[in-house]
């Protein structure tokens, strides 16, 4: 009899534990409905203190903890510049920190000095006219994990289906809500200087590689001219003598950063092509200063030669 009572007690405690866990997960937002929309942003222009991070996004927890420990009452913010599904984890870039002020309010000088003392930098974001946004309940630490697995896929689908150019991605932790914001305009103003520096380095590397390729083509040109080609190989020789026939330069190709969230949109449409909850179009969104619009690649024609 005592054994049955013991088994019943264990079973009851196990069931109670499972029900408690399910209630906790549900309270954290497991069953929360994610609604993605395009319209006015949930925030105004802000000034933030941040630290720049390059590496797996899962390693940013320490930066959140550090910024919160300096001033626990401030809202946390993270700006993600790279798509972790297409960019190697070690190359993903983001900025993590705290919001010092919003709107017309200026941050307190002593607050700026305090964050700078711990190695944080100061940067200001404008208030975008239109954004793609979503929100998720922020009730427990588990909410952050659930939000990452529910909201980002919903944003990806929304942006891809409408072929939008929405980047970068902002996460703002405000009281009991996590706001996810993707600007549709003035995107370049949301890139901290460290990101622009990496873009310049990438462009310089690409230009250096192109110069090396051009030198190789010139050497191939001289070598081909010194040889007597047979009539059947004229077309192949002409292609060899024409630099760019088999390769594209930096200016002729798709020179968007391989890291950018701009790749999430198929054609980078602006917010003019979608219904923005009664808002009228205000203009074309601007890409990052380091990003240029796609241009049509020119295919050089094969030089005509007179028959000998």
N, C-alpha and C positions, 0 to 999 in steps of 0.2 A: 504493500500500500504506500509506503514511504517513497519507493522508487517511482511509482506513477505520479505521485505528488511532486517529486523533484523534476521529473521530465515535463510535467505540465507547467511548472514554474519557469523552467528554462525556455520552453516554447513561448510562453506568454511574454517573457522579457525580450526574446528575439523578435517577436512580432511587434512589440512596442517600439523597439529600436528601429526596425525597418520603417514603421509608420512615422517615427520622428525624423528619420533621414529623408523620407519622401516629402514630408511637410517642409523641411528646411530647404530642400532643392526647389520645391515649388515656390516657396517664399522668395528664393533668390532669383527667380525669373525663368524657370524651366518652361513654364507654360505661357510665358508672356508673348503676345502677338507683336511682331516687328512690322511696323508700317513705315515705308520709305516714301518720301515725297520731295518735290522740288518747289522752292518758294523762298520766302524771306528767311534769313538766318536767325537762329535762337540767341545769338550773341551780337554785341556791337564790337567796335574796335577795341582791341585789348593790348596791354603791355605785359609781357611775360618775362620771367627769369628762367633760363633753361641751361641744360647741358646737352651737348651733341653726342650722339651715340652711333657707332658703326658696328654692326654685328647682329646676332639673332634678337628679334624683338622680345623673346622670352627672357632675355637677360636684363631688361630695363626695370625690373622690380626694385633694384637697389636705388636707382635714380628717383623713382617715385617716393621711396622711403626717405631718402635724403632731403628732398625738397619739402616733404610734409613735416619732417622733424624740425626744420628751420622755422616754419610758421604754419602750424596745423590748421588754422582757420581759413587759409587761402584755398581756393579751388585748384585742383591739379589739371594739367593739360599735357597732351602728347600729340606731336605732329609726325605722321608717318609718310615718308617720301617714296618708298619702294614697295612694290608688290611682292610679298614673301612667297607667292606661288610661282613666280617667274624669275626671281632674283635669288642667287645663293644667299643663305642666311648670313654668311660672313660679310656680305656687301650691303646689307639692308641699313638704311640710314633713317634716323629719327631725332627729334628734339623733345626732351622731357623736362617738365618743370612746374612752376606755379604761376597763376595769373595774379599780377600785382595790382592791376587796375583795369576798369572797363568803362567805355564811353568817354565823357568829358573829364572824368576824374583823373588826376595825375597821381602816379605812385609816390609814396612818401620817400624822400631822399634817404632817410635812415634805413628804410626797408630795402632799397636798392643796394646800399652799402653793405647791409647784412648778407644778402645773397652773393654779392660780388666777393665778399670775404671768403666764402666757401667755394669759390671757383665758378659760380654761375655767371652767365652773360645775359644782357638785357636786349630784348627785341620787341618791336611793336607790329601788330597785324592790323590791317584796315577792316572795316565792316563790309563784307562782300554784299553786292546787291542781290544776288540769287545764289542758292546753294542746293545741293542734294543732301537731305538730312534724315536722320532717324534717331530714336531714343530707346533706352532700355532701363528697366528698374535697377537702381543701385542700392540694394538693401543689405548685402553681405559681401564678403570678399569673393565668394563663389560667383557673384553676379558678373565680375570682370571676366572670368573664364567662360561663362555661358554667353556673355555678350559677344566675345570674340568669335564664337562658333555659330552664332545666329545672325548677328547684324551684318558682319562683313560679307558673307555670301549673298545676303539680300541686297546689299548695296551693289555688289558686282553684277548681279542679275539686272537690277534696275538700270544701271549705267550702260551695260552692254546692249540690252534690248532697245534702248533709245539712242544708242550710238552717241553718247555724250562725252565731252571732255571735262571731267571733274577730278581735280587733284589739287593739292595733296589731301590726305585724310587727317582730320582732327578729332581727337577724343577729349571731351571736356567733362570732368567729374564734378557735378554740381548737386550738392545735397543728396537727394534720393533718386537722381537721374543721371545717366551717362548719355551725353549728346554726341552724336557722330555727324560730322560736318564735312562736306566735300565742295569747295568753292567752284562755281561755274564761271566766275569772272575774277580778274585781278589775281590769278593764281601765282604769278611771279612774286607778288608781295608777301607770300606766305613761306618763301624759301629763305631760311637763315643763311648767313654768309658762308658757313662751312659747306653747305650743299652747293652753292654757286662755285666755290673754290674747287670742289671735286669735279664739277662739270667742266670747268676751265682746264683742269688737268687731263680729263678724258678727251677733250677736244684737241689739246696739244699733242697727246699721244696718237690720236687718229691722224692728225696732219703730218706728224713725223712718219707714221707708217705709210701714208700716201706718197710722201716725198721719196721714201725708199723705193716704193713701187715704181714711181716715175723714173728714177735713175736706172732701175733695172730695165724698164721699157726702152730708154735711150740706148743702153748698151746692146739690147736686143736689136734695136733699129740699125745701129752701126754694123753689127755682126751680120744681119740679114742682107744689108746692101752690099757687103763685100763678097757675098756668095751669089752664084749664078743659078736662079731658080728655073726649073723646067716649066713649060707651058701649063702643065696639069696642076702645078702647085702655086699658080699666080694668086688665086683667091686666098689661100692660107697665108701666103707671104704678105699680102696687102693687110690682112687682119693683124698680123704681127707688127707691121710697120706703123699701125695706127694706135697710139697710146690711148687707153680708155676703152678700146673695143672689147676687151675681156674683163675689165674691172671698172668700178665706179669710184669717183672721187668723193671727198667729204661733202662738198657743196652740192653734188648731184643726187645724192642718195637720201635715205631717211636718216636724218641726223638727230632724231630724238634720243634722249638718254635711254639706254637699255634698262635703267633702273626705274624710270618714272611710272607713276600710276596712269599716265596718259595712254599707255598701251591697253588699258582696260576698255576704252571706247574704240569701236571699229573704225570710225571715220572722224571722231573728234567733233561732233556737232555742237553748236552752241545752245544756250538756253532759249533761243528764239524759236526752236523747233518743237518745244513742248509746252504743255499747259501749266502755267505757274500759279495756279490758284487765284486767278483774277488779276495777276500782275502783268503789266505790259512789258515788252522787251526793252531793255535799256542799252543794248549794244553788244557787240561781240566780245566774248571772254578773251583775255590776253594770256598767252602762254608764258612759261618761264622765260626770263631773259636769255637763258642758255639754250632755249628750244626754238627751232625754226620750223615754219610750216613745211609740210611735205611738198616737194617739187617733182615734176615729171622728169624722169631720167631720159636724157637724150642719147639715142643710139647712133653713133657715128656711122656714116655710110662708107661703104668700101670704095677706095679710090679707083677710078677708072684708069686703065692703062691702054695705050695704043698697042695694037698687035704688031709684033716685030716682023 
